[in-house]
Amino acid sequence: METLSALQSLGLELPSPAYIVGAILFGLIGMAAYWHGKRAQQPRTRWWGVALMFYPYVVSATWLLYAVGVALCLGMWWDGQRG
């Protein structure tokens, strides 16, 4: 427990379970989009997948993780509907 309090005194905290679930969920959606885009020769879908897989590394707030993830998923869906 001393290590945990030492990290917290440096300003580092462990992510919440909701954050971890969201990061895994959007990472899996991104991986599926990347694979689909690769198989279907759709480079835009691959880029949507890359964005979904890696954006949790730069977002630290849980609410922002879900907001950006939903926005990226909706953007990918809208882009797919447009053709």
MOPAC internal coordinates of N, CA, C and O (Angstrom, degrees):
PM7 1SCF
backbone

  N    0.0000 0     0.00 0     0.00 0    0    0    0
  C    1.4333 1     0.00 0     0.00 0    1    0    0
  C    1.5171 1   111.62 1     0.00 0    2    1    0
  O    1.2310 1   119.89 1   157.02 1    3    2    1
  N    1.3250 1   117.82 1   -22.98 1    3    2    1
  C    1.4560 1   119.68 1   179.24 1    5    3    2
  C    1.5241 1   111.09 1   -65.41 1    6    5    3
  O    1.2310 1   120.52 1   145.57 1    7    6    5
  N    1.3150 1   116.61 1   -34.43 1    7    6    5
  C    1.4620 1   120.13 1   178.79 1    9    7    6
  C    1.5221 1   110.98 1   -65.35 1   10    9    7
  O    1.2310 1   120.50 1   139.11 1   11   10    9
  N    1.3182 1   116.64 1   -40.89 1   11   10    9
  C    1.4539 1   120.88 1   179.44 1   13   11   10
  C    1.5216 1   110.97 1   -63.70 1   14   13   11
  O    1.2310 1   119.79 1   135.23 1   15   14   13
  N    1.3179 1   118.00 1   -44.77 1   15   14   13
  C    1.4655 1   119.78 1   179.02 1   17   15   14
  C    1.5218 1   111.29 1   -68.89 1   18   17   15
  O    1.2310 1   119.93 1   149.80 1   19   18   17
  N    1.3318 1   117.75 1   -30.20 1   19   18   17
  C    1.4642 1   120.00 1   176.44 1   21   19   18
  C    1.5262 1   110.36 1   -68.08 1   22   21   19
  O    1.2310 1   120.40 1   139.28 1   23   22   21
  N    1.3223 1   116.85 1   -40.72 1   23   22   21
  C    1.4631 1   120.28 1   177.11 1   25   23   22
  C    1.5264 1   111.39 1   -65.89 1   26   25   23
  O    1.2310 1   120.32 1   139.53 1   27   26   25
  N    1.3191 1   116.99 1   -40.47 1   27   26   25
  C    1.4559 1   120.50 1   179.01 1   29   27   26
  C    1.5194 1   111.39 1   -65.44 1   30   29   27
  O    1.2310 1   119.99 1   146.28 1   31   30   29
  N    1.3161 1   117.63 1   -33.72 1   31   30   29
  C    1.4615 1   120.03 1   177.84 1   33   31   30
  C    1.5273 1   111.06 1   -68.86 1   34   33   31
  O    1.2310 1   120.01 1   156.35 1   35   34   33
  N    1.3304 1   117.59 1   -23.65 1   35   34   33
  C    1.4597 1   121.67 1   175.53 1   37   35   34
  C    1.5278 1   112.71 1   -84.78 1   38   37   35
  O    1.2310 1   120.67 1   176.19 1   39   38   37
  N    1.3300 1   116.32 1    -3.81 1   39   38   37
  C    1.4633 1   120.27 1   179.67 1   41   39   38
  C    1.5097 1   113.73 1    93.90 1   42   41   39
  O    1.2310 1   119.63 1  -171.94 1   43   42   41
  N    1.3168 1   118.32 1     8.06 1   43   42   41
  C    1.4623 1   122.07 1   179.35 1   45   43   42
  C    1.5229 1   109.27 1   -98.93 1   46   45   43
  O    1.2310 1   120.75 1   -47.80 1   47   46   45
  N    1.3215 1   116.16 1   132.20 1   47   46   45
  C    1.4628 1   120.99 1   178.86 1   49   47   46
  C    1.5135 1   109.62 1  -131.42 1   50   49   47
  O    1.2310 1   121.21 1   -27.72 1   51   50   49
  N    1.3095 1   115.29 1   152.28 1   51   50   49
  C    1.4562 1   120.40 1   176.21 1   53   51   50
  C    1.5254 1   108.94 1   -74.33 1   54   53   51
  O    1.2310 1   119.79 1   -34.60 1   55   54   53
  N    1.3324 1   118.01 1   145.40 1   55   54   53
  C    1.4659 1   119.57 1   178.13 1   57   55   54
  C    1.5235 1   110.91 1   -70.11 1   58   57   55
  O    1.2310 1   121.24 1   -25.03 1   59   58   57
  N    1.3175 1   115.24 1   154.97 1   59   58   57
  C    1.4641 1   120.44 1   178.89 1   61   59   58
  C    1.5296 1   109.59 1   -73.76 1   62   61   59
  O    1.2310 1   120.26 1   -20.28 1   63   62   61
  N    1.3265 1   117.10 1   159.72 1   63   62   61
  C    1.4758 1   119.36 1   175.98 1   65   63   62
  C    1.5292 1   112.78 1   -58.70 1   66   65   63
  O    1.2310 1   119.88 1   145.30 1   67   66   65
  N    1.3280 1   117.83 1   -34.70 1   67   66   65
  C    1.4641 1   120.48 1   178.34 1   69   67   66
  C    1.5230 1   110.69 1   -64.35 1   70   69   67
  O    1.2310 1   120.10 1   142.21 1   71   70   69
  N    1.3261 1   117.41 1   -37.79 1   71   70   69
  C    1.4601 1   121.39 1   177.99 1   73   71   70
  C    1.5301 1   110.31 1   -65.77 1   74   73   71
  O    1.2310 1   120.60 1   135.85 1   75   74   73
  N    1.3130 1   116.46 1   -44.15 1   75   74   73
  C    1.4645 1   120.79 1  -178.69 1   77   75   74
  C    1.5288 1   110.47 1   -63.64 1   78   77   75
  O    1.2310 1   120.20 1   136.97 1   79   78   77
  N    1.3307 1   117.22 1   -43.03 1   79   78   77
  C    1.4692 1   121.14 1   178.33 1   81   79   78
  C    1.5280 1   110.22 1   -62.20 1   82   81   79
  O    1.2310 1   120.46 1   135.61 1   83   82   81
  N    1.3254 1   116.73 1   -44.39 1   83   82   81
  C    1.4633 1   120.38 1   179.61 1   85   83   82
  C    1.5173 1   112.10 1   -63.63 1   86   85   83
  O    1.2310 1   120.27 1   137.38 1   87   86   85
  N    1.3324 1   117.08 1   -42.62 1   87   86   85
  C    1.4593 1   120.51 1   179.70 1   89   87   86
  C    1.5321 1   111.06 1   -63.01 1   90   89   87
  O    1.2310 1   120.61 1   138.42 1   91   90   89
  N    1.3235 1   116.43 1   -41.58 1   91   90   89
  C    1.4685 1   120.23 1   178.45 1   93   91   90
  C    1.5285 1   110.39 1   -67.60 1   94   93   91
  O    1.2310 1   120.24 1   135.79 1   95   94   93
  N    1.3302 1   117.14 1   -44.21 1   95   94   93
  C    1.4647 1   121.47 1  -179.00 1   97   95   94
  C    1.5242 1   111.48 1   -60.20 1   98   97   95
  O    1.2310 1   120.14 1   128.21 1   99   98   97
  N    1.3292 1   117.33 1   -51.79 1   99   98   97
  C    1.4577 1   119.74 1  -177.85 1  101   99   98
  C    1.5328 1   111.17 1   -71.32 1  102  101   99
  O    1.2310 1   120.09 1   151.42 1  103  102  101
  N    1.3187 1   117.44 1   -28.58 1  103  102  101
  C    1.4584 1   119.84 1   174.56 1  105  103  102
  C    1.5263 1   111.83 1   -65.71 1  106  105  103
  O    1.2310 1   120.53 1   138.97 1  107  106  105
  N    1.3290 1   116.58 1   -41.03 1  107  106  105
  C    1.4728 1   120.06 1   177.88 1  109  107  106
  C    1.5320 1   111.63 1   -67.66 1  110  109  107
  O    1.2310 1   120.78 1   139.92 1  111  110  109
  N    1.3328 1   116.12 1   -40.08 1  111  110  109
  C    1.4728 1   119.19 1   176.51 1  113  111  110
  C    1.5251 1   109.52 1   -62.37 1  114  113  111
  O    1.2310 1   120.69 1   137.77 1  115  114  113
  N    1.3333 1   116.28 1   -42.23 1  115  114  113
  C    1.4608 1   120.56 1   178.35 1  117  115  114
  C    1.5194 1   112.37 1   -63.68 1  118  117  115
  O    1.2310 1   120.35 1   140.23 1  119  118  117
  N    1.3213 1   116.93 1   -39.77 1  119  118  117
  C    1.4604 1   120.34 1   178.92 1  121  119  118
  C    1.5297 1   110.80 1   -64.82 1  122  121  119
  O    1.2310 1   120.67 1   138.04 1  123  122  121
  N    1.3290 1   116.33 1   -41.96 1  123  122  121
  C    1.4699 1   120.00 1   178.13 1  125  123  122
  C    1.5322 1   110.35 1   -64.54 1  126  125  123
  O    1.2310 1   120.14 1   139.38 1  127  126  125
  N    1.3269 1   117.33 1   -40.62 1  127  126  125
  C    1.4660 1   120.43 1   178.97 1  129  127  126
  C    1.5259 1   110.60 1   -65.46 1  130  129  127
  O    1.2310 1   120.51 1   139.77 1  131  130  129
  N    1.3192 1   116.63 1   -40.23 1  131  130  129
  C    1.4642 1   119.93 1   178.93 1  133  131  130
  C    1.5311 1   110.88 1   -62.58 1  134  133  131
  O    1.2310 1   120.85 1   132.91 1  135  134  133
  N    1.3389 1   115.98 1   -47.09 1  135  134  133
  C    1.4656 1   119.62 1  -179.98 1  137  135  134
  C    1.5223 1   111.13 1   -62.77 1  138  137  135
  O    1.2310 1   120.33 1   137.53 1  139  138  137
  N    1.3264 1   116.98 1   -42.47 1  139  138  137
  C    1.4617 1   120.45 1   178.93 1  141  139  138
  C    1.5255 1   110.56 1   -63.04 1  142  141  139
  O    1.2310 1   120.28 1   135.25 1  143  142  141
  N    1.3193 1   117.08 1   -44.75 1  143  142  141
  C    1.4549 1   120.35 1   179.26 1  145  143  142
  C    1.5163 1   112.65 1   -64.16 1  146  145  143
  O    1.2310 1   120.86 1   145.88 1  147  146  145
  N    1.3151 1   115.97 1   -34.12 1  147  146  145
  C    1.4662 1   119.64 1   178.71 1  149  147  146
  C    1.5246 1   110.82 1   -69.23 1  150  149  147
  O    1.2310 1   120.61 1   135.73 1  151  150  149
  N    1.3332 1   116.43 1   -44.27 1  151  150  149
  C    1.4623 1   120.25 1  -179.99 1  153  151  150
  C    1.5159 1   112.47 1   -68.22 1  154  153  151
  O    1.2310 1   120.35 1   142.19 1  155  154  153
  N    1.3330 1   116.93 1   -37.81 1  155  154  153
  C    1.4591 1   121.24 1  -175.75 1  157  155  154
  C    1.5305 1   112.34 1   -90.01 1  158  157  155
  O    1.2310 1   120.37 1  -175.52 1  159  158  157
  N    1.3314 1   116.90 1     4.48 1  159  158  157
  C    1.4690 1   121.72 1  -179.52 1  161  159  158
  C    1.5366 1   110.70 1    57.40 1  162  161  159
  O    1.2310 1   120.55 1  -133.48 1  163  162  161
  N    1.3248 1   116.55 1    46.52 1  163  162  161
  C    1.4652 1   122.55 1   179.00 1  165  163  162
  C    1.5307 1   108.49 1  -117.90 1  166  165  163
  O    1.2310 1   120.21 1   -84.26 1  167  166  165
  N    1.3337 1   117.21 1    95.74 1  167  166  165
  C    1.4685 1   119.19 1  -175.96 1  169  167  166
  C    1.5259 1   113.69 1   -64.93 1  170  169  167
  O    1.2310 1   119.27 1   148.53 1  171  170  169
  N    1.3296 1   118.99 1   -31.47 1  171  170  169
  C    1.4703 1   119.38 1   179.27 1  173  171  170
  C    1.5241 1   110.91 1   -66.39 1  174  173  171
  O    1.2310 1   120.12 1   141.25 1  175  174  173
  N    1.3082 1   117.37 1   -38.75 1  175  174  173
  C    1.4645 1   120.50 1   178.08 1  177  175  174
  C    1.5230 1   110.29 1   -65.54 1  178  177  175
  O    1.2310 1   120.50 1   142.60 1  179  178  177
  N    1.3262 1   116.65 1   -37.40 1  179  178  177
  C    1.4738 1   119.35 1   176.07 1  181  179  178
  C    1.5180 1   111.01 1   -62.32 1  182  181  179
  O    1.2310 1   119.86 1   139.37 1  183  182  181
  N    1.3319 1   117.88 1   -40.63 1  183  182  181
  C    1.4647 1   120.54 1  -179.88 1  185  183  182
  C    1.5258 1   111.53 1   -68.59 1  186  185  183
  O    1.2310 1   120.09 1   143.47 1  187  186  185
  N    1.3274 1   117.43 1   -36.53 1  187  186  185
  C    1.4658 1   119.69 1   173.77 1  189  187  186
  C    1.5289 1   109.59 1   -60.52 1  190  189  187
  O    1.2310 1   120.75 1   137.90 1  191  190  189
  N    1.3301 1   116.18 1   -42.10 1  191  190  189
  C    1.4601 1   120.44 1   178.78 1  193  191  190
  C    1.5144 1   112.52 1   -64.04 1  194  193  191
  O    1.2310 1   120.01 1   138.46 1  195  194  193
  N    1.3166 1   117.59 1   -41.54 1  195  194  193
  C    1.4704 1   121.43 1   177.94 1  197  195  194
  C    1.5264 1   109.56 1   -62.60 1  198  197  195
  O    1.2310 1   120.49 1   136.57 1  199  198  197
  N    1.3291 1   116.67 1   -43.43 1  199  198  197
  C    1.4655 1   120.21 1   179.37 1  201  199  198
  C    1.5281 1   111.09 1   -61.63 1  202  201  199
  O    1.2310 1   120.57 1   137.56 1  203  202  201
  N    1.3419 1   116.51 1   -42.44 1  203  202  201
  C    1.4581 1   119.75 1   179.40 1  205  203  202
  C    1.5262 1   112.39 1   -66.85 1  206  205  203
  O    1.2310 1   120.13 1   147.02 1  207  206  205
  N    1.3116 1   117.36 1   -32.98 1  207  206  205
  C    1.4602 1   119.57 1  -179.16 1  209  207  206
  C    1.5223 1   112.88 1   -74.06 1  210  209  207
  O    1.2310 1   119.99 1   146.31 1  211  210  209
  N    1.3272 1   117.62 1   -33.69 1  211  210  209
  C    1.4599 1   119.18 1  -169.42 1  213  211  210
  C    1.5193 1   115.93 1  -108.35 1  214  213  211
  O    1.2310 1   118.89 1   168.08 1  215  214  213
  N    1.3327 1   119.72 1   -11.92 1  215  214  213
  C    1.4542 1   118.75 1  -178.49 1  217  215  214
  C    1.5266 1   113.92 1   -65.38 1  218  217  215
  O    1.2310 1   117.87 1   152.76 1  219  218  217
  N    1.3438 1   121.66 1   -27.24 1  219  218  217
  C    1.4699 1   118.72 1   178.31 1  221  219  218
  C    1.5351 1   113.64 1   -61.49 1  222  221  219
  O    1.2310 1   119.85 1   161.44 1  223  222  221
  N    1.3210 1   117.89 1   -18.56 1  223  222  221
  C    1.4579 1   120.05 1   178.89 1  225  223  222
  C    1.5243 1   112.67 1   -72.48 1  226  225  223
  O    1.2310 1   119.76 1   161.15 1  227  226  225
  N    1.3322 1   118.06 1   -18.85 1  227  226  225
  C    1.4611 1   120.58 1  -178.57 1  229  227  226
  C    1.5246 1   112.67 1  -111.74 1  230  229  227
  O    1.2310 1   119.58 1   175.53 1  231  230  229
  N    1.3222 1   118.40 1    -4.47 1  231  230  229
  C    1.4655 1   122.40 1   179.81 1  233  231  230
  C    1.5209 1   107.68 1  -108.87 1  234  233  231
  O    1.2310 1   120.69 1   -52.23 1  235  234  233
  N    1.3352 1   116.28 1   127.77 1  235  234  233
  C    1.4694 1   117.96 1  -177.09 1  237  235  234
  C    1.5279 1   113.48 1  -108.12 1  238  237  235
  O    1.2310 1   119.49 1   157.82 1  239  238  237
  N    1.3119 1   118.57 1   -22.18 1  239  238  237
  C    1.4675 1   120.78 1  -179.44 1  241  239  238
  C    1.5311 1   110.21 1   -86.66 1  242  241  239
  O    1.2310 1   120.86 1   -42.99 1  243  242  241
  N    1.3239 1   115.96 1   137.01 1  243  242  241
  C    1.4665 1   120.50 1  -178.09 1  245  243  242
  C    1.5194 1   111.71 1   -62.98 1  246  245  243
  O    1.2310 1   119.87 1   135.72 1  247  246  245
  N    1.3313 1   117.84 1   -44.28 1  247  246  245
  C    1.4682 1   120.07 1  -178.81 1  249  247  246
  C    1.5170 1   110.56 1   -63.49 1  250  249  247
  O    1.2310 1   120.25 1   144.34 1  251  250  249
  N    1.3432 1   117.13 1   -35.66 1  251  250  249
  C    1.4549 1   120.79 1   179.28 1  253  251  250
  C    1.5318 1   111.04 1   -71.94 1  254  253  251
  O    1.2310 1   120.52 1   145.63 1  255  254  253
  N    1.3312 1   116.61 1   -34.37 1  255  254  253
  C    1.4626 1   120.69 1   176.35 1  257  255  254
  C    1.5271 1   110.54 1   -58.64 1  258  257  255
  O    1.2310 1   120.86 1   132.79 1  259  258  257
  N    1.3404 1   115.97 1   -47.21 1  259  258  257
  C    1.4625 1   119.67 1  -179.46 1  261  259  258
  C    1.5225 1   111.68 1   -70.56 1  262  261  259
  O    1.2310 1   119.98 1   141.32 1  263  262  261
  N    1.3308 1   117.65 1   -38.68 1  263  262  261
  C    1.4677 1   120.46 1  -179.79 1  265  263  262
  C    1.5303 1   111.00 1   -63.70 1  266  265  263
  O    1.2310 1   120.41 1   133.62 1  267  266  265
  N    1.3259 1   116.82 1   -46.38 1  267  266  265
  C    1.4695 1   120.33 1  -179.80 1  269  267  266
  C    1.5251 1   110.17 1   -68.76 1  270  269  267
  O    1.2310 1   119.95 1   140.31 1  271  270  269
  N    1.3294 1   117.69 1   -39.69 1  271  270  269
  C    1.4616 1   120.78 1   179.31 1  273  271  270
  C    1.5144 1   112.84 1   -62.40 1  274  273  271
  O    1.2310 1   120.71 1   135.94 1  275  274  273
  N    1.3215 1   116.24 1   -44.06 1  275  274  273
  C    1.4580 1   119.61 1   177.91 1  277  275  274
  C    1.5252 1   110.10 1   -66.22 1  278  277  275
  O    1.2310 1   120.19 1   139.13 1  279  278  277
  N    1.3365 1   117.24 1   -40.87 1  279  278  277
  C    1.4691 1   120.25 1   178.80 1  281  279  278
  C    1.5300 1   111.01 1   -62.63 1  282  281  279
  O    1.2310 1   120.05 1   138.11 1  283  282  281
  N    1.3244 1   117.51 1   -41.89 1  283  282  281
  C    1.4692 1   119.94 1   178.25 1  285  283  282
  C    1.5273 1   111.48 1   -66.29 1  286  285  283
  O    1.2310 1   120.36 1   140.19 1  287  286  285
  N    1.3296 1   116.92 1   -39.81 1  287  286  285
  C    1.4702 1   119.82 1   177.85 1  289  287  286
  C    1.5308 1   110.81 1   -64.39 1  290  289  287
  O    1.2310 1   120.48 1   136.98 1  291  290  289
  N    1.3332 1   116.69 1   -43.02 1  291  290  289
  C    1.4635 1   119.67 1   177.86 1  293  291  290
  C    1.5228 1   110.86 1   -65.67 1  294  293  291
  O    1.2310 1   119.96 1   141.53 1  295  294  293
  N    1.3173 1   117.68 1   -38.47 1  295  294  293
  C    1.4582 1   120.61 1   176.99 1  297  295  294
  C    1.5068 1   111.82 1   -63.31 1  298  297  295
  O    1.2310 1   120.51 1   137.90 1  299  298  297
  N    1.3211 1   116.63 1   -42.10 1  299  298  297
  C    1.4651 1   120.14 1   178.45 1  301  299  298
  C    1.5238 1   110.52 1   -65.41 1  302  301  299
  O    1.2310 1   120.19 1   138.94 1  303  302  301
  N    1.3379 1   117.24 1   -41.06 1  303  302  301
  C    1.4641 1   120.14 1   178.55 1  305  303  302
  C    1.5247 1   110.30 1   -64.47 1  306  305  303
  O    1.2310 1   120.28 1   135.12 1  307  306  305
  N    1.3326 1   117.08 1   -44.88 1  307  306  305
  C    1.4669 1   121.18 1  -179.48 1  309  307  306
  C    1.5207 1   110.92 1   -63.51 1  310  309  307
  O    1.2310 1   120.49 1   139.48 1  311  310  309
  N    1.3285 1   116.67 1   -40.52 1  311  310  309
  C    1.4600 1   121.08 1   177.61 1  313  311  310
  C    1.5342 1   110.88 1   -63.72 1  314  313  311
  O    1.2310 1   120.33 1   142.08 1  315  314  313
  N    1.3239 1   116.97 1   -37.92 1  315  314  313
  C    1.4612 1   121.23 1   177.41 1  317  315  314
  C    1.5201 1   112.76 1   -67.82 1  318  317  315
  O    1.2310 1   120.43 1   145.08 1  319  318  317
  N    1.3132 1   116.78 1   -34.92 1  319  318  317
  C    1.4577 1   120.95 1   179.02 1  321  319  318
  C    1.5314 1   111.36 1   -70.22 1  322  321  319
  O    1.2310 1   120.51 1   147.44 1  323  322  321
  N    1.3328 1   116.63 1   -32.56 1  323  322  321
  C    1.4543 1   121.13 1  -179.93 1  325  323  322
  C    1.5226 1   112.11 1   -71.80 1  326  325  323
  O    1.2310 1   121.49 1   153.67 1  327  326  325
  N    1.2988 1   114.75 1   -26.33 1  327  326  325
  C    1.4706 1   117.78 1   177.56 1  329  327  326
  C    1.4240 1   111.18 1   105.46 1  330  329  327
  O    1.2310 1   120.10 1   180.00 1  331  330  329

